[in-house]
Amino acid sequence: MTLAIDAPPQLFDLGGRWRPGFTTLGSAFFTDLPPTPLPAPVLVGLNEGLVRELGLDPRELASAEGVQALTGSIGVAGARPVATVYSGHQFGVWAGQLGDGRAILLGEIDTPLGPQELQLKGSGRTPYSRMGDGRAVLRSSIREYLGSEAMQGLGIPTTRALSVTGSDAPVRREEIETAAVVMRVAPSFIRFGHFEHFASRDQVDELRRLADYVIDRFYPECRSAPTLAGNAYANFLQQVSERTAALVAQWQAVGFCHGVMNTDNMSILGLTIDYGPFQFLDAFDPNHICNHSDETGRYAYNRQPNVAYWNLFCLGQALYPLIDSEEVTLAALESYKTVFPRELEARMRTKLGLTDAQADDRGLIERVLQLLAKDRVDYTIFWRRLSQHVAGGDTGPVRDLFLDREGFDGWLLDYAQRLPADRSAAGIAMLRTNPKYVLRNHLGELAIRRARDKDFGGVQELLALLQAPYDDHPAFDTMAGFPPDWASHIEISCSS
């Protein structure tokens, strides 16, 4: 007797109402093509909180058919999968045409969070893959899944990660690794590089169409704002500059290193995007370079603010045909120079529990950062222990972090005089500002090692901590401790 085996459905019903979204721009902006299937995919992690925020069913997505859909191995009903084209500057050099070399945009759905795009990263070769294989590996996919949700937990604008799936299919990097796919979520994945692409080809009609689409969808106030000669495109550039300034200020305040701030890795919405060789600082070193592919240190932690402005200048050059005034274009970019320092100082003041602004605050901030750098003090642990001290704890734990006790004592005395009268309330506020948990490299590495042995519990355990990074989670105190010695030998690079 022959047993009938049900074949998997050709299309998976993800749920939600699909919208035309990006594809309304026309065929010059993308190539239609389906993801490339992976054999025997497994669910490495499902972000059930985000699934529910999107109004989707986690049980359906965790089913065998759902996992195949999250991997790109079967189609999704209502989706129109495309790979988008863009160009950009990589490490300060014009790289020409780039594009979604291993990402497929499934489309846009209506959700309780508003319209959201769903994108598969690692879903196979596209016309824009150049010499690449279109795949992502398990280690980098887990890092993106955890990294984007860590930023969300910290309240920093970011793309999100719905899921990560894996397969035993081999992928060659420095060594043979296994393949994985991340389902990414964002209102839009449009980058600075999308604008650079059409500007570089003198395709002004397409450039204008793209700018109008982004303005009408995400920056409608630019149509009516009276500033910058009433030019909607200049107003748009100014708004992007200010969002980017606020974003990078948040990165600097929390000690986040992006690692590869190419113009094609910069979101037009001011989101953290493309989690490649990123890192949260351990020991505070302003010159820290997290990306082992960054031989010149272009994207070192202390250079991120200037690189962001450089990237915005490239965006300004791309939009110049629409603005049609060098003076107005430069004026639109100028706001970055005022917004970034203002936002960073405000963030640092909040980390210190200061509820008002005073003239000497910048000096107080710079002095403590110099002390941290001098003794290479752990950045996250310092701010958490300082918060605990202000909330009523002893000075010992925070003072013990420094070799220069005299220097720290002098700073602490001045800081104490600057604190508000209700120190307890200030300390409690600081504990909700300075996280106990960040995604340190060694924590991610430990979860990756377990996942390589088909134990995915470490991924989901770490996800839960990172989604609530200000809470104590006493059972996981060791994950908030100092990194082990071997952590400094972890190499992260553009290879993923």
C-alpha positions as CSV (number, residue, x, y, z in Angstrom):
1,M,0.0,0.0,0.0
2,T,1.3,3.5,-0.9
3,L,0.8,6.2,1.7
4,A,-0.2,9.6,0.3
5,I,2.1,12.4,1.5
6,D,0.6,15.9,1.4
7,A,2.9,18.3,-0.5
8,P,3.5,21.7,1.2
9,P,1.3,24.5,-0.1
10,Q,2.7,26.5,-2.9
11,L,1.8,29.7,-1.1
12,F,1.8,30.5,2.6
13,D,-0.9,32.9,3.9
14,L,1.1,35.1,6.2
15,G,-1.9,37.2,7.2
16,G,-2.4,40.9,6.9
17,R,-3.4,43.0,3.9
18,W,-0.6,43.6,1.4
19,R,-0.1,47.0,-0.2
20,P,1.7,47.9,-3.4
21,G,4.2,50.2,-1.6
22,F,7.7,50.4,-3.1
23,T,6.8,48.6,-6.3
24,T,4.6,51.6,-7.4
25,L,7.9,53.4,-8.3
26,G,8.3,51.2,-11.4
27,S,10.6,48.7,-12.9
28,A,13.7,51.0,-12.9
29,F,13.8,50.6,-9.1
30,F,13.9,46.8,-8.7
31,T,13.9,43.4,-10.3
32,D,11.1,40.9,-9.8
33,L,12.4,37.5,-8.6
34,P,11.6,35.0,-5.9
35,P,13.8,34.0,-3.1
36,T,16.0,30.9,-3.6
37,P,14.8,27.9,-1.4
38,L,17.1,26.4,1.2
39,P,16.8,22.7,2.1
40,A,15.2,21.6,5.4
41,P,15.0,25.0,7.1
42,V,14.6,25.1,10.9
43,L,13.4,27.9,13.1
44,V,16.3,29.3,15.1
45,G,14.4,32.2,16.6
46,L,10.9,33.7,16.4
47,N,10.4,37.2,17.9
48,E,6.9,36.5,19.2
49,G,6.5,39.9,20.7
50,L,7.0,41.6,17.3
51,V,4.9,39.0,15.6
52,R,2.0,40.0,17.8
53,E,2.7,43.7,17.4
54,L,2.3,43.1,13.6
55,G,-1.0,41.4,14.2
56,L,0.3,38.0,13.0
57,D,-0.1,34.5,14.5
58,P,3.1,33.1,16.0
59,R,1.7,29.5,15.9
60,E,1.2,29.8,12.1
61,L,4.7,31.2,11.6
62,A,6.3,28.5,13.7
63,S,4.6,25.8,11.7
64,A,6.5,23.8,9.1
65,E,5.0,25.8,6.3
66,G,5.6,29.1,8.2
67,V,9.3,28.3,8.7
68,Q,9.6,27.6,4.9
69,A,8.0,30.9,4.2
70,L,10.3,32.7,6.6
71,T,13.2,31.2,4.8
72,G,12.0,31.9,1.3
73,S,11.5,28.2,0.5
74,I,7.9,28.7,-0.4
75,G,6.0,31.8,-1.6
76,V,3.8,34.1,0.5
77,A,0.3,34.8,-0.8
78,G,-0.1,38.4,-1.8
79,A,3.6,39.2,-1.8
80,R,5.5,40.6,-4.8
81,P,9.2,39.7,-4.1
82,V,11.7,42.1,-5.6
83,A,15.3,43.0,-5.2
84,T,16.0,46.8,-5.2
85,V,18.8,48.6,-6.9
86,Y,21.0,51.3,-5.3
87,S,24.5,52.6,-5.4
88,G,26.8,54.1,-2.9
89,H,30.1,55.0,-1.3
90,Q,31.9,52.2,0.6
91,F,34.7,53.1,2.9
92,G,34.7,56.6,1.4
93,V,35.1,55.4,-2.2
94,W,32.4,55.5,-4.9
95,A,31.5,51.8,-5.5
96,G,28.9,52.3,-8.3
97,Q,25.9,50.1,-8.6
98,L,25.2,47.9,-5.6
99,G,21.7,46.8,-4.7
100,D,20.0,44.0,-2.7
101,G,22.6,41.4,-3.4
102,R,21.2,38.9,-0.9
103,A,17.9,40.5,0.2
104,I,14.4,40.1,-1.2
105,L,11.7,42.6,-0.4
106,L,8.5,40.6,-0.1
107,G,6.4,43.7,0.1
108,E,4.4,45.9,2.5
109,I,1.6,44.9,4.8
110,D,-0.9,46.8,6.9
111,T,-0.2,46.3,10.6
112,P,-1.2,47.8,14.0
113,L,2.2,49.6,13.8
114,G,1.3,51.0,10.4
115,P,2.5,49.8,7.0
116,Q,5.6,47.7,7.3
117,E,7.9,46.2,4.7
118,L,9.0,42.6,5.1
119,Q,12.4,41.6,3.7
120,L,14.3,38.3,3.7
121,K,18.1,38.7,4.1
122,G,20.2,35.8,2.9
123,S,17.6,34.6,0.5
124,G,19.8,33.9,-2.5
125,R,21.5,35.5,-5.5
126,T,20.0,38.5,-7.2
127,P,21.1,40.6,-10.3
128,Y,22.9,42.8,-7.7
129,S,24.9,40.2,-6.0
130,R,28.0,40.9,-8.1
131,M,30.5,38.1,-7.1
132,G,28.5,37.1,-4.0
133,D,26.4,34.0,-3.4
134,G,23.4,35.9,-2.1
135,R,23.5,34.0,1.2
136,A,24.0,34.9,4.9
137,V,25.5,32.6,7.5
138,L,24.2,31.5,10.8
139,R,26.5,33.6,13.0
140,S,25.8,36.9,11.3
141,S,22.1,36.2,11.0
142,I,21.9,35.5,14.8
143,R,23.8,38.7,15.4
144,E,21.4,40.8,13.3
145,Y,18.4,39.1,14.9
146,L,19.7,39.9,18.4
147,G,21.3,43.2,17.5
148,S,18.3,44.9,16.0
149,E,16.1,43.8,18.9
150,A,18.7,45.0,21.4
151,M,18.5,48.4,19.8
152,Q,14.7,48.3,19.9
153,G,14.9,47.4,23.6
154,L,17.2,50.4,24.2
155,G,14.7,52.7,22.5
156,I,17.0,53.5,19.5
157,P,15.4,53.7,16.1
158,T,16.1,50.5,14.1
159,T,14.9,48.0,11.6
160,R,13.5,45.0,13.4
161,A,13.9,41.2,13.2
162,L,10.9,39.0,13.0
163,S,12.7,35.6,12.8
164,V,15.9,33.8,11.9
165,T,15.9,30.4,10.3
166,G,18.8,28.1,9.5
167,S,19.7,25.3,7.2
168,D,22.6,22.8,6.9
169,A,23.2,24.1,3.4
170,P,27.0,25.0,3.2
171,V,28.2,28.5,2.6
172,R,31.8,29.4,2.0
173,R,33.3,32.3,3.8
174,E,36.8,32.2,5.5
175,E,35.6,28.6,6.2
176,I,32.6,26.5,5.4
177,E,29.6,27.7,7.4
178,T,25.8,27.0,7.3
179,A,23.2,29.2,5.7
180,A,20.5,31.3,7.5
181,V,17.8,33.9,6.7
182,V,16.6,36.8,8.7
183,M,13.1,38.2,8.2
184,R,13.6,42.0,8.6
185,V,10.8,44.5,9.3
186,A,10.8,48.3,8.8
187,P,8.5,51.0,7.5
188,S,11.0,51.3,4.6
189,F,14.4,49.9,3.7
190,I,15.2,52.9,1.4
191,R,18.8,54.1,1.8
192,F,20.9,57.1,0.9
193,G,22.3,54.9,-1.8
194,H,18.9,54.6,-3.6
195,F,19.1,58.4,-4.3
196,E,22.8,58.2,-5.2
197,H,22.1,55.6,-7.8
198,F,19.7,57.7,-9.9
199,A,21.7,60.9,-9.4
200,S,24.9,59.3,-10.6
201,R,23.1,58.2,-13.8
202,D,21.5,61.6,-14.4
203,Q,18.1,59.9,-14.2
204,V,16.5,63.0,-12.7
205,D,12.9,61.9,-13.4
206,E,13.5,58.7,-11.4
207,L,15.3,60.6,-8.7
208,R,12.4,63.0,-8.4
209,R,9.9,60.1,-8.3
210,L,11.8,58.4,-5.5
211,A,12.1,61.7,-3.5
212,D,8.4,62.4,-4.0
213,Y,7.5,58.9,-2.8
214,V,9.5,59.2,0.4
215,I,8.3,62.7,1.1
216,D,4.7,61.9,0.6
217,R,4.9,58.6,2.6
218,F,7.2,59.6,5.5
219,Y,7.9,63.4,5.4
220,P,4.7,65.1,4.3
221,E,5.4,68.2,6.4
222,C,8.2,69.0,3.9
223,R,5.5,70.1,1.4
224,S,4.3,72.9,3.6
225,A,7.2,73.8,5.8
226,P,8.2,77.5,5.2
227,T,11.9,77.0,5.8
228,L,14.7,76.8,3.2
229,A,13.1,78.8,0.4
230,G,10.0,76.6,0.5
231,N,11.8,73.9,-1.3
232,A,10.3,70.5,-0.3
233,Y,13.5,68.6,-1.3
234,A,15.7,70.9,0.8
235,N,13.3,70.5,3.7
236,F,13.5,66.8,3.2
237,L,17.3,66.8,3.3
238,Q,17.2,68.9,6.5
239,Q,14.7,66.5,8.1
240,V,16.9,63.5,7.2
241,S,20.0,65.3,8.5
242,E,18.3,66.0,11.9
243,R,17.0,62.4,12.2
244,T,20.4,61.1,11.5
245,A,22.0,63.4,14.0
246,A,19.6,62.3,16.7
247,L,20.3,58.6,15.8
248,V,24.1,58.9,16.0
249,A,23.8,60.8,19.3
250,Q,21.9,57.8,20.7
251,W,24.6,55.4,19.3
252,Q,27.4,57.4,20.9
253,A,25.6,57.7,24.3
254,V,25.0,54.0,24.6
255,G,28.4,53.0,23.2
256,F,27.3,51.5,20.0
257,C,29.7,51.0,17.1
258,H,28.0,50.4,13.7
259,G,31.2,49.2,12.0
260,V,30.3,49.9,8.3
261,M,28.7,53.2,7.8
262,N,28.7,53.2,4.0
263,T,26.2,55.4,2.3
264,D,24.3,52.3,1.2
265,N,24.0,51.3,4.9
266,M,22.3,54.6,5.9
267,S,18.5,54.6,6.3
268,I,16.6,57.5,4.8
269,L,14.3,57.3,7.8
270,G,17.0,57.6,10.4
271,L,16.9,54.0,11.5
272,T,19.9,51.8,12.5
273,I,20.2,49.4,9.5
274,D,22.4,46.6,8.3
275,Y,23.8,44.9,11.3
276,G,27.2,43.6,10.1
277,P,30.3,44.1,12.1
278,F,28.7,46.1,14.9
279,Q,29.6,46.1,18.6
280,F,28.7,47.6,21.9
281,L,31.8,48.9,23.7
282,D,33.3,46.9,26.5
283,A,36.3,49.0,27.8
284,F,35.8,52.6,26.8
285,D,38.1,53.5,24.0
286,P,37.1,56.4,21.8
287,N,39.3,55.1,19.0
288,H,37.8,51.6,19.1
289,I,37.5,49.9,15.7
290,C,35.0,47.1,15.8
291,N,35.2,46.0,12.2
292,H,38.4,44.0,11.4
293,S,37.9,44.8,7.7
294,D,38.2,48.5,8.5
295,E,42.0,48.8,8.1
296,T,42.1,52.6,8.2
297,G,39.7,53.0,11.2
298,R,37.3,55.1,9.1
299,Y,34.4,53.8,11.1
300,A,35.9,54.0,14.6
301,Y,33.6,54.8,17.4
302,N,34.7,58.5,17.8
303,R,34.5,59.0,14.0
304,Q,30.9,58.0,13.6
305,P,29.5,61.5,14.0
306,N,31.7,63.0,11.3
307,V,31.1,60.0,9.0
308,A,27.4,60.5,9.3
309,Y,27.7,64.1,8.2
310,W,30.0,63.0,5.3
311,N,27.3,60.5,4.2
312,L,24.6,63.2,4.5
313,F,26.8,65.4,2.3
314,C,26.7,62.6,-0.3
315,L,22.9,62.5,0.0
316,G,22.9,66.3,-0.5
317,Q,24.9,65.9,-3.7
318,A,22.4,63.3,-4.9
319,L,19.5,65.6,-4.2
320,Y,21.1,68.7,-5.6
321,P,19.4,68.3,-9.1
322,L,16.1,68.7,-7.3
323,I,17.1,71.4,-4.9
324,D,19.0,73.3,-7.6
325,S,20.8,75.6,-5.2
326,E,24.2,75.0,-3.6
327,E,23.4,77.5,-0.9
328,V,20.1,75.9,0.1
329,T,21.6,72.4,0.0
330,L,24.4,73.4,2.4
331,A,21.9,75.1,4.6
332,A,19.8,71.9,4.8
333,L,22.9,70.0,5.9
334,E,23.9,72.6,8.4
335,S,21.3,71.6,10.9
336,Y,23.2,68.4,11.6
337,K,26.0,70.4,13.2
338,T,23.6,71.9,15.7
339,V,21.3,69.0,16.3
340,F,24.0,66.3,16.9
341,P,25.9,68.1,19.8
342,R,22.6,69.2,21.3
343,E,21.1,65.7,21.2
344,L,24.3,64.1,22.5
345,E,24.6,66.5,25.4
346,A,21.0,65.9,26.3
347,R,21.5,62.1,26.2
348,M,24.6,62.3,28.4
349,R,22.9,64.7,30.8
350,T,20.0,62.1,31.1
351,K,22.6,59.3,31.8
352,L,23.9,61.5,34.6
353,G,20.4,62.0,36.1
354,L,20.5,65.8,35.5
355,T,17.1,67.2,35.0
356,D,18.1,70.7,33.7
357,A,20.8,72.2,31.6
358,Q,23.6,74.3,33.0
359,A,26.6,75.9,31.3
360,D,29.2,73.6,32.9
361,D,27.5,70.3,32.0
362,R,29.6,69.8,28.9
363,G,32.8,70.0,31.0
364,L,31.4,67.6,33.5
365,I,30.6,65.1,30.7
366,E,33.9,65.4,29.0
367,R,35.8,64.9,32.3
368,V,34.2,61.7,33.1
369,L,34.7,60.4,29.5
370,Q,38.4,61.2,29.8
371,L,38.6,59.3,33.0
372,L,36.8,56.3,31.5
373,A,39.2,56.4,28.5
374,K,42.3,56.8,30.6
375,D,41.6,53.6,32.7
376,R,39.7,51.8,29.9
377,V,36.7,51.4,32.3
378,D,33.9,49.1,31.1
379,Y,31.3,51.6,29.6
380,T,28.1,49.8,30.4
381,I,29.1,48.7,33.9
382,F,30.3,52.2,34.8
383,W,27.0,53.8,34.0
384,R,25.0,51.1,35.7
385,R,27.0,51.3,38.9
386,L,26.9,55.1,38.9
387,S,23.1,54.8,38.7
388,Q,23.0,52.4,41.6
389,H,25.2,54.7,43.6
390,V,23.0,57.8,43.0
391,A,19.9,55.6,43.8
392,G,21.3,55.1,47.3
393,G,24.2,52.7,47.0
394,D,27.7,52.9,48.2
395,T,30.4,54.6,46.1
396,G,32.7,51.5,46.4
397,P,31.5,49.5,43.4
398,V,31.8,52.4,40.9
399,R,35.0,53.9,42.4
400,D,36.7,50.5,42.2
401,L,36.4,50.6,38.4
402,F,39.1,53.3,38.3
403,L,42.9,53.2,38.8
404,D,42.9,57.0,39.1
405,R,40.9,57.1,42.3
406,E,41.9,60.7,43.0
407,G,40.8,61.9,39.6
408,F,37.5,60.1,39.9
409,D,36.9,61.3,43.5
410,G,37.4,64.9,42.3
411,W,34.9,64.4,39.5
412,L,32.4,62.6,41.8
413,L,32.5,65.5,44.2
414,D,31.6,68.0,41.5
415,Y,29.0,65.7,40.1
416,A,27.3,65.3,43.5
417,Q,27.0,69.1,43.8
418,R,25.3,69.1,40.4
419,L,22.7,66.4,41.1
420,P,19.1,67.4,41.8
421,A,17.9,67.6,45.4
422,D,15.9,64.3,45.1
423,R,18.9,62.0,44.4
424,S,16.9,58.9,44.9
425,A,14.5,59.9,42.1
426,A,17.4,60.8,39.9
427,G,19.0,57.4,40.6
428,I,15.8,55.6,39.7
429,A,15.5,57.5,36.5
430,M,19.2,56.7,35.7
431,L,18.5,53.0,36.1
432,R,15.8,53.3,33.4
433,T,18.3,55.1,31.2
434,N,21.6,53.2,31.7
435,P,21.0,49.5,30.7
436,K,22.2,46.5,32.7
437,Y,22.4,44.4,29.5
438,V,23.7,45.1,26.1
439,L,24.6,42.7,23.3
440,R,28.3,42.2,24.0
441,N,30.2,40.2,21.5
442,H,30.9,37.3,23.8
443,L,27.2,36.9,24.7
444,G,26.3,36.7,21.0
445,E,29.2,34.3,20.4
446,L,28.0,32.0,23.2
447,A,24.5,31.9,21.7
448,I,26.0,31.3,18.2
449,R,28.1,28.3,19.5
450,R,25.0,26.7,21.0
451,A,23.0,27.3,17.8
452,R,25.7,25.6,15.7
453,D,25.0,22.5,17.9
454,K,21.3,22.9,17.2
455,D,20.6,24.3,20.6
456,F,18.6,27.5,19.9
457,G,17.7,28.2,23.5
458,G,20.5,30.6,24.0
459,V,19.3,32.8,21.2
460,Q,15.8,33.2,22.6
461,E,17.1,33.5,26.2
462,L,19.4,36.4,25.2
463,L,16.6,38.0,23.1
464,A,14.4,38.1,26.2
465,L,17.1,39.9,28.2
466,L,17.8,42.4,25.4
467,Q,14.2,43.3,25.0
468,A,14.1,44.4,28.7
469,P,17.7,45.7,29.1
470,Y,17.0,48.0,32.1
471,D,15.4,45.3,34.3
472,D,17.5,43.4,36.8
473,H,16.8,39.7,35.8
474,P,18.8,38.5,38.8
475,A,19.0,35.0,37.5
476,F,21.2,36.3,34.7
477,D,23.6,38.6,36.6
478,T,26.6,36.9,35.0
479,M,25.4,38.1,31.6
480,A,25.8,41.7,32.9
481,G,29.3,41.1,34.2
482,F,32.7,41.9,32.7
483,P,33.6,40.2,29.4
484,P,36.0,37.3,29.7
485,D,39.5,37.7,28.4
486,W,38.8,35.7,25.2
487,A,36.1,38.3,24.2
488,S,38.8,40.7,23.0
489,H,39.9,38.1,20.4
490,I,36.6,37.8,18.7
491,E,36.9,39.1,15.2
492,I,33.9,40.6,13.4
493,S,34.2,41.7,9.8
494,C,32.3,42.4,6.6
495,S,32.3,38.7,5.9
496,S,28.8,37.3,6.6
